[in-house]
Amino acid sequence: MISFQAKGQSSVGVKTDVNLSDFWVNQSTHLKSNMKVGGSAGFFYKYALALHNRAIQTDILFRFLSSEFKNQSTGETADYRYFGIELPVYFMMQAEIDDQTLYLGIGPFASFGLSSYYQSPFRRIELYEEDPVSGKATMRRWDYGVGFIIGYEMKCRLQFNFNYQMGFRNMVGDGFENIDMISQLVSLGVGYRF
């Protein structure tokens, strides 16, 4: 039997995921970004709206992201590492089928980087530190974009989900006008609703 969640009902829970992330990089730079494994953990709050099968869910996540950059001209590689806080907000459609829930959501996200660096075999570059000459950082701390989520909640309130996010902001600092880098991420997660 299919039913819809009652309006005004709210819930909280915990979630974690394994993710793959990289950047879309414009081809004129001869840089290529390759996905590597990262992870996230945090909390979510969901509020069922007056419309029968609609809800709003917001997450607070601590994210670790990893990718590889390769200079296609020289063959040199460097690993990119990021740790930050992310706040996505999803507008969701959901339906209960025999005490199990299917849900699908879309919405904006904003993230703030706490730490970010490149690690090559020879050196480590802190990307949020300002250059002593130009006074500008290599990368920006803030990102924003859109995310999609699809998931399934079992009768025991254990959840499984798939997520895709794409950033809208060029993450390269002001001193690098010839480079465009847009973030993207895919993840598989598990959560529990209390």
C-alpha positions as CSV (number, residue, x, y, z in Angstrom):
1,M,0.0,0.0,0.0
2,I,1.3,3.5,-0.9
3,S,0.8,6.3,1.5
4,F,2.3,9.8,2.1
5,Q,4.0,11.3,5.1
6,A,1.9,13.4,7.4
7,K,2.3,17.2,7.1
8,G,4.3,18.9,9.8
9,Q,6.2,15.8,10.8
10,S,9.9,16.4,11.3
11,S,12.8,14.1,11.9
12,V,16.6,14.1,12.4
13,G,19.3,11.6,11.6
14,V,22.9,10.9,10.9
15,K,24.5,10.0,7.6
16,T,27.9,9.1,6.0
17,D,29.1,8.5,2.5
18,V,31.9,7.5,0.3
19,N,32.4,10.0,-2.6
20,L,34.4,10.5,-5.8
21,S,35.2,14.1,-6.7
22,D,37.1,16.1,-9.3
23,F,36.9,19.3,-11.3
24,W,35.8,20.3,-14.8
25,V,38.9,22.1,-16.1
26,N,38.9,24.2,-19.3
27,Q,41.1,22.5,-21.9
28,S,43.3,25.5,-22.7
29,T,45.2,24.9,-19.4
30,H,46.4,21.3,-20.4
31,L,45.3,20.2,-16.9
32,K,43.2,17.1,-16.3
33,S,41.4,16.3,-13.1
34,N,40.7,12.7,-12.2
35,M,38.3,11.4,-9.5
36,K,39.7,9.9,-6.3
37,V,38.0,8.6,-3.2
38,G,36.8,10.8,-0.2
39,G,34.2,10.6,2.4
40,S,31.6,12.6,4.4
41,A,29.8,12.4,7.7
42,G,27.1,14.6,9.4
43,F,23.5,15.1,10.3
44,F,20.2,15.8,8.5
45,Y,16.9,17.4,9.4
46,K,13.8,16.7,7.4
47,Y,10.5,18.5,7.6
48,A,7.4,17.2,5.8
49,L,5.4,20.0,4.1
50,A,1.7,20.5,3.9
51,L,1.7,19.2,0.3
52,H,1.2,15.4,0.9
53,N,4.4,13.9,-0.5
54,R,6.8,16.9,-0.3
55,A,9.5,17.6,2.3
56,I,12.5,19.8,2.8
57,Q,15.8,18.2,4.0
58,T,18.9,20.1,5.1
59,D,22.2,18.4,5.9
60,I,25.3,19.6,7.8
61,L,28.2,17.6,6.5
62,F,32.0,17.5,7.1
63,R,33.5,16.5,3.8
64,F,36.9,15.1,2.8
65,L,37.5,15.3,-1.0
66,S,40.4,14.0,-3.1
67,S,41.3,14.2,-6.7
68,E,44.4,14.1,-9.0
69,F,45.6,16.8,-11.3
70,K,47.7,15.9,-14.3
71,N,49.6,18.3,-16.5
72,Q,49.0,16.7,-19.9
73,S,52.0,18.6,-21.4
74,T,54.6,17.5,-18.8
75,G,53.0,14.4,-17.3
76,E,53.5,15.8,-13.8
77,T,50.8,14.9,-11.3
78,A,49.7,16.3,-7.9
79,D,47.0,15.1,-5.5
80,Y,44.4,17.6,-4.4
81,R,43.0,17.3,-0.8
82,Y,40.1,19.3,0.7
83,F,38.4,19.3,4.1
84,G,35.3,21.5,4.7
85,I,31.8,22.0,5.8
86,E,28.8,21.7,3.5
87,L,25.1,22.7,3.8
88,P,22.8,21.3,1.1
89,V,19.1,21.9,1.1
90,Y,16.9,19.5,-0.8
91,F,13.3,19.9,-1.9
92,M,12.0,16.4,-1.9
93,M,9.2,14.2,-3.2
94,Q,8.7,11.0,-1.2
95,A,6.3,8.1,-1.0
96,E,5.8,5.3,1.6
97,I,5.3,1.8,0.3
98,D,4.6,-0.7,3.1
99,D,6.5,1.3,5.7
100,Q,9.4,1.9,3.4
101,T,10.2,5.2,1.8
102,L,11.5,6.2,-1.6
103,Y,12.6,9.8,-2.0
104,L,14.0,12.1,-4.7
105,G,15.3,15.6,-4.1
106,I,17.0,18.6,-5.8
107,G,18.3,21.8,-4.3
108,P,21.2,24.2,-3.7
109,F,24.3,23.7,-1.7
110,A,27.0,25.9,-0.2
111,S,30.3,24.8,1.1
112,F,33.2,26.4,3.0
113,G,36.7,25.0,2.8
114,L,38.7,24.7,6.0
115,S,41.8,23.2,4.5
116,S,42.9,22.6,0.9
117,Y,46.3,21.7,-0.6
118,Y,48.1,20.2,-3.6
119,Q,50.7,17.4,-2.8
120,S,53.2,16.6,-5.4
121,P,56.3,14.3,-5.0
122,F,58.4,17.4,-4.4
123,R,56.3,19.9,-2.5
124,R,53.0,20.8,-0.8
125,I,51.1,23.9,-1.7
126,E,48.5,25.3,0.7
127,L,45.8,26.6,-1.6
128,Y,44.0,29.0,0.8
129,E,47.2,30.9,1.9
130,E,47.7,34.3,0.3
131,D,50.7,34.7,-2.0
132,P,53.2,37.1,-0.4
133,V,53.6,39.0,-3.7
134,S,50.1,39.2,-5.1
135,G,48.2,38.9,-1.8
136,K,45.8,36.4,-3.5
137,A,45.0,32.8,-2.7
138,T,45.3,30.1,-5.3
139,M,41.7,28.8,-4.6
140,R,38.5,30.1,-3.1
141,R,37.1,28.8,0.1
142,W,33.4,29.2,-0.8
143,D,31.6,27.1,-3.4
144,Y,27.9,26.8,-4.3
145,G,25.9,24.8,-6.8
146,V,23.1,22.3,-7.2
147,G,22.7,18.8,-5.9
148,F,20.5,15.8,-6.6
149,I,19.7,12.9,-4.3
150,I,17.7,9.7,-4.6
151,G,17.3,7.3,-1.8
152,Y,15.5,4.5,0.0
153,E,14.6,4.1,3.6
154,M,13.9,0.7,5.1
155,K,11.2,-0.1,7.7
156,C,14.0,0.0,10.4
157,R,14.8,3.6,9.4
158,L,18.1,2.7,7.8
159,Q,18.6,4.8,4.6
160,F,20.7,4.3,1.4
161,N,21.2,7.1,-1.1
162,F,23.0,8.3,-4.2
163,N,24.0,11.9,-4.6
164,Y,25.4,14.1,-7.4
165,Q,26.6,17.7,-7.0
166,M,27.9,20.2,-9.5
167,G,29.4,23.5,-8.4
168,F,28.6,26.8,-10.2
169,R,31.6,28.8,-9.0
170,N,35.1,28.9,-10.6
171,M,37.2,27.7,-7.6
172,V,40.4,29.2,-8.9
173,G,41.5,32.5,-7.2
174,D,41.4,36.0,-8.8
175,G,45.0,35.9,-10.1
176,F,44.4,33.0,-12.5
177,E,41.8,34.3,-15.0
178,N,42.9,31.8,-17.7
179,I,41.8,28.8,-15.7
180,D,38.3,27.6,-14.9
181,M,37.7,24.8,-12.4
182,I,34.2,23.7,-11.5
183,S,33.7,21.1,-8.8
184,Q,31.6,17.9,-9.2
185,L,31.0,15.0,-6.8
186,V,29.2,11.7,-6.8
187,S,28.5,9.7,-3.6
188,L,26.9,6.6,-2.2
189,G,25.7,7.0,1.4
190,V,24.0,5.4,4.3
191,G,22.1,7.1,7.1
192,Y,19.8,6.4,10.0
193,R,16.7,8.5,10.9
194,F,15.9,8.7,14.7
